[in-house]
Amino acid sequence: MFALIGKRGPAAGSRPTHAAMGSDERMVLPRPMRRVVRFCVSLATGRIHVPAHAGTVSVFAMFGIVGLYGMSLGGHAKDVAQATTSAAGFAIEKVMVSGNAQTSEIDILQLLGLDGTTSLVSMDVEAARLKLSDLPWVESAEVRKLYPRTIEVTLKEREAFGIWQHGSELSLIEKDGSVIAPLRDNKFASLPLFVGRDAETAAAVFDKEMEKWPDIRHRVRAYVRVAGRRWDLHLDNGIVINLPEEKVDEALGLLSRFEAQEGVLERDIAGIDLRLADRTTVRLTAGAAERRGEALAARAKALKKAGGQT
């Protein structure tokens, strides 16, 4: 058997009194609001102790919160943070750079935008790293904060393999043919010169092949790519060697034997054509051709004269 317990209401047919209606219809506050009301009552009656100057501190705190919120909406929070931390002793005073053989430290400082008041705390090292990676010679960069006033910059630079001439422009290239930067001075004059379309991408493979023939390689002033298919060698004395599209190794071997046996590269010639496997063509210089013509004419005259006397 269950017992039902409840409030006893007025007797049937009787009229409820005013007191009973007020007791049943009064409003009950939600639980969180009750705590707020109790706190306010306790504060008003003096049961809660309020520290001295709490009101002043609260006003300044409110002004500070409102100010920070306004700066955030206006986009000035970063500037204020930088100025505050810089004044507190975190202004960047020293930059340590390593790994920069070709990249100027002045370029690094200008790119980072350091002006003596930049805060170490507010500096974005990832953004600085990306900026440095965009410099022509930089392959990768690392930026670290060393508190309280120092940043450390470590660079890994690209390595110049050769000089590529395309049209009238000269550019430094890597081994894979990637362009590093325009050639501005004679610092890299000892690097091999590759000329022509597609020469930059085929340079490393051909240079590796030329290593087998050091006696010829050290005399080459420029490697000229012809029609994207084959190479011409321009030597230091002006002689041009026309190499074939295929079997380059055999052609260079033949040229090396000619040089060893006949000293052909020391002769008064303009070029040697090795493009045909069954013949080698030697082109004379204008002066040599003229002298050869004169010699042939003199020989023919001498033979004619000798024939007339017989």
Protein Blocks (a to p, Z undefined) as FASTA:
>chain_A
ZZddddddddehiacdfklmmmmmpccddfklmmmmmmmmmmmnopaccdehklmmmmmm
mmmmmmmmmmmmnopmmmmmmmmmmmnopacfbdcdehilklcfklmmmmnopghjacfk
lpcfklmmmmmmmpmklmbdcdddddfkbccddddddddfbdcdehjbccdddfkopafb
dcfbfklmmpccdedehklmmmmmmmmmmmmmmmlmmmpmbdcdehhlaccdddfkopac
dddfbhklmmmmmmmmmmmmnommmpccfbdcfkbfkbccddddfklmmmmmmmmmmmmm
mmmmmmmmZZ
